[in-house]
């Protein structure tokens, strides 16, 4: 077991990789009431194509999300019921690149860990239950499609990545999930749900040695496929620069997407890049910035305006979203700000210092929450750069780091606009 001490921050991270490839990260928070665990599979909605025995296999869109839904439901029990016996809250979610199963509890750590590992690693599917789930997820898809904010975000991502699996919602479509079979689910589980493609993170009032011992014993009783994961990656060159649609809304909604096509580094440098771009958005578009206030006072944006940057395996993008009656001015002025980034950043040294202090404070605040710590422990791409590493990266950053990253990231040819207007 490896030990990483972050003395200045008062925490320690323990790490061990078992013989079957399962990586375990333990962050003890002695005296804390709650313990949080997260078992993450490096498998998400974009992984619906892979090679098997030399053949390209194409799974129905939405299968990763569908699999997540069905993992709790076993032949003779429901995993939620087992957790509830110990007063434990459990949940799961799927995004573009991963699926995570988690629990939060105040006691019975050993029992809860065994429930988590067993229900995720021991699949059970039958035709009737799968068919029933199609109706449930179908309703979920309809709900997302009817939500203007969800639709705006998803359509913007689809426009940026037309020729990739990102051109579909994480849940898939009603037509695609209808094609999912029991055999598909078993195959997806066999290929991707192996210990070497998983990370178990636990933070809270725990003893690292006890946690490792419990997990080792659990894993020693199981056999897993040794099939090598060979994903198929798309080039992702196509982009829709502008599209419009109509929905039952009272005010137009606009999103500007920025598709990253630059080659970003792996390891901690990937996190540094991500932090730098996120800080750029804060400097330019947070509520206290001059640029935001000018847009707001001119009626171009309102309180709905928001932004985010997403950096995942195989892609990265930024999105700025808002309600506005001045669609053309929204697009024109925000695009101009994005493309004038170096000139604007040159006079933003004080703003950078303020955002930097705020980010450092936010990271210290997050260290008081086991669930945040467990969810911020990194992945294989960034070499498991964690919340504590991020703090040190931010502490050593300067404005030129932001300028360098933004100069790489923003390209006028990679902007995509999505507009949703009220139905006429």
N, C-alpha and C positions, 0 to 999 in steps of 0.2 A: 504494500500500500504506500503510495506516494503522498507526501504532505507538502502543501504550499501555504506558507504563512504570510499573511498580509498584516504585519504588525501595526503599521500606521493606522489601519482601518479596523483593527481589533478582531479580525476573523481569520479562519483557517479552512482551506479546502483540502479534502482527502480524496484521492483518486485511485481506482484499481480497475484493471481490465482483466476479466476472467478468461480462462482457457478457451471458452466458446466464443470469445469476442465481445461479450457484453461489457460496456464501459459503465462504471458506477462512480458517481460524484456525490460526496457527502459534505454538507456544510453544517456543522453543529451550531446551534444557537441556544446554549444552555440557559435555562430560566425562562425560555419562551413557552407559552401555553400551547401553541399550535405547531403541528408538523405537517409539512406539505411534500408530496412525492409526485414525480412526473416521469412517466415512461414514454419516451419519444421514439417513434419509428421514422427513419429517414426515407419516407415514402409519402408523396402527396399527389395532388390532382394532375400534375404535369407528367407523372410517371406511368402513363397509360400505354406506353410502347416500350418494349424491351426485346432483347434477343434470347431465344431459348433453343439450344441445340442447333445453332446456326440459322434459325428461322426468326423473322421479325414477327412478334406477337403484338397485336393491337387490341387492347381492352376497351370496353365501352367507357365513354367519358363519364366521370363521376364515381368510378368504382372504388377509389380510395375512401371517399366520404361514405359510400354505401357500406363498405367493409367496416368502417369505424362504428356505424350504427348497429351492425349485426353482431359485433364482438361481445357485447354484454349479454346477449340472449342465447342461453345454452339449452341443451335438451331437457334438463330437469331443474334448472334454476336460472335466475337472473342475477347478474353480478351486482346490480344496484341493491338487491335485497340482502346480499351477503355483507356489503359495506354498511348498510343501515343497521344491522344487528350490533355494530360497534359504534353507532352514532357518527359514522363517517360520511362526509360529503364526497361524491365522486362525479367525474365529468369527463368529457373528451372533446376534441375538436380536430378538424382537418383543414390544412391550408394548401397552398400551392406545392410545397416541398416536404411537408411532414405531417404526421398524425400523432397526436399526444393524448395519453390517457393519464388521469391524475386523481389524486385524492387528498383530502385535508382532514386531519383528525387530531384529537387531543390525547389519545391512548391507543393501546393494542397495535403498536407499530408493526410487530412481527406478523400478526394475523393479516393486517391490511396489505402488507407487502406481498404476502403469499397470494392473497386474492387477486391483487393487481397483476402479478406475473403470470398467474395461472389462467385467468380469463383472457388475457391478451395473447398468450402463447399457445393456448389450446383451442383451436377453432371448432365450431359446430354450426353447420348450416343445413337447412332442409328446404325443399321447394315451396311448401306452403308458407313458411315464415318469410322467405325471401319475397314471395309474391305479395304478401301483406305489407312488407316494408316499402315496396315500390309505390304503393298508394300513399303511405305516410310521407316519404321523401318527395313524391310528386306534388303534394300539397305545400311542402316547404319551398320547392322550386317556384311554384306559382306565387307564393307569398313574396319571395325575393323579387320576382319579375314585376310584381305590382307595386313594389316600394321604389319611389322615384330616386331616392338617394343611393340605394343599393344598385339600381339599374344604371345610374349615371357612372358610378365607380366601375362596375363590371364591364360596361360597354367601352369605357375609356381604355381599360386594360386590354380588352379584346382588339380594339382598334390599333393599339401599339404592337400587338403580337399576333397578327392575322394568321400566319402560317405555323403556329405552335399550339401546344395544348392549352396555353393561356387564352386561346380564343373561345373558351367555354367557361361557364361558371364552375366553381369548385364542386358543386353538387351535381354537375352535368345538366342534361336536359331531360324532359319527360320521355322523349323518344329514346335517348341513350340508356337511361336506367332500365327501361323495359327490356333491353337486350341482355342485361346482367343475369348470369346463371349461377347455380350452386357451384359448378365446376370452375367458373371464372373466379369466384371468391376464394375457393380452396387454392387455386393456382397462385393468385395474387398474394395470399397469405404465405404460401410455401416459399415463394421467391423473395419477398421483401421482409416478412416478419421473422427474421432470424436474429439471434443475439448480436452478431457482428454488425447489424444494421440498426441497432438500438442503443439508446443511452438512458440509464436510470439515474435521476437526480433526486436527492432528498435533503431537505433543509428543515431544521427545527430542533426540538429537544431530543436529540438522538445521540447514540454512541456509535462512532464509525465502525469500530470492530464488530459490534453486534449486528449492524446493518449488513456488512460484508459477509459475515458468517451466515446470516439468514438467507441472503441471496445465493451464496455459493451452494448451500444445501438444496435450495429449491431448484437450481439449475442442474445439479448433478443427477437429478432424477429424470431428465428430459433428453430427447434426441431431436436434432434439427437437420434440415436439408443443408448439404454443402454446395448447393448450386450457386455459382458465381453470378452476382447481379451485373448485368450488362445492359444499361439503359440506352435508349435511342434518343439522341438530342437533335432538335431541329435548328436550322440556321437562324430563323426569326428575322429575316431581312425585310419582309413586307410591313408596311405601315399605312394606315388610313389617316390622312392629315386632318380631315374634318368630316363629321357626320351629324345628322339631325334626326330627331324623332319627336313624337308628341305623346303626352300622357295627361291624365286628369290632375293637373296642378294649377295653382293660381298665379305662380310667378315662374318665369324661365329659370332653368338651372344650367350652369356651364362648368365644364371641367377642362383644364389644360393639362395634358399628360406630357411628361418628358421621358422619353425612352433612352436609357443608357446603352450605348453601343461600344463604349470604351472598355478596354481590357483592364479590369481592376485586379490587384494582387490578392493572394490568399493570406491566411494567417492573420496576425494582429493588424497588418496593414489594411486588410479588408475592413476591419472595424474602424480603423482611423479614417478611412475614406467615407464610410457610412456616417460617422459622427460629424465629419467636416461638412458633408452635404446637408445633413439635418440642421447643423448650426447656421448654414447659409440661409435656409428657409426661415429660421427663427430671426436672424438678423434682418432679413428683408421683409418678412410678412407677419411677424408677431404683432400683437395689438399695440405695442408701444413704439413700433418702428415708424419713422417718418413716412415711408412708402405706404404702409397700411393706412395711416391716418389720412393721408392725402386721398387715397382711393375711397375711404369711408366717408370723409367729409364731402367728397364730390358725388356721393350717391352711387358709385360704381359697384361697391360691395356693401354687405350688411353683416350682422352678427353671425350669419350662417357660414361665412368664409372660413375655410380650413385648408390644411395641406398636410402631406405626409411623404416620406421617402421609404421605399421598400427595397432591401438588398438581400436577395435570396440566391440559392444555388442555380446558376445559369442565367440570371437576369437581374436587372435593377432598374427602378423607375421612380419618378416623382409625380405627384398629382396635386393640383390646386383646384379647389371646388368652391362654388358659391352660387347663391341666388342673385339674380340681377335683372333689371328691366333694360339695362344698357348693354346688351350682348356684345355688340361690336367694340364698344369702348373697353369693356372687361377684357376681351381677347387682345385688343391692340395694346393697352397700357400694361397689362401683366406680362405679355410677351416681350415688350420693350424693356421692362425691368429685368427680365430673365436674361435677355441678350446683352444688356449693358452691365452685366454683373461685375466685371473687373473695375470699371470706372467707379461704380457705386461703392464697391468694397474698399477701394483705396481710401475712402473717407469714413470708414466704419470701425476704426480701431477701438474707440470707446464702447461702441455697441458690442463688438466682439468680446471685449473684456467682461462686460455685463452678462452676456449670454454664457460665457465660460464659467463665471462664478455661479450662475443659476444652475447650470448643468452639473457642476460639482456638488452643489447643495442637493439637487434632486437625486443624485446617485447615493449620497450619504443617507438620505431619507429612505430610499428603496431598500437599503441594507437592513432596515428594521422589519421587513416583511418576508417571511420564509417563502411565500409563493412567488414573489418577485425575484428573489435570489435564485430559486430553482429554475425559473423560466429564463434567466439571463446568464446561463452558464456556457453559452456558445455551442459550436458544432464542429464537425470534421473540417469544413471549409475554412473556418477562421481559427482552426487549431484550438478550439475550446477556450477562446478568449472570453473571460467572464466579466461580471459586473465590477469586480475589484480591479481587473486589468483595465477596463474601460475608464475607471476613475483616474488611473495613472496616465493613460493615453491623453485624456482631456487636459490633465494638469500640465502636460508637456507640450500642448498644442499652441500654435500662434496663428495669426491671421493669414499668413502666407500659406499655411496648410489648407485652409479653407479655399483660398484663391486657386491654388493648384488643383484641388479636387474638382471645383466647379468648372474650371477651364477645360478639364477632361470631360466632364459630364454633359454640359449643355451644348447642344448642336442645333442650329435653327432647322436643319433638315429632319430632326427627330422630335418635333413638337406635334402633338395630336390634340385636336379640339373636339369635344362632344357637347352637343347642345340638346336639351330637352325643353320643348316649348309647350305651353298649354294647348289642349285640343281646341280647335276652332269650331 
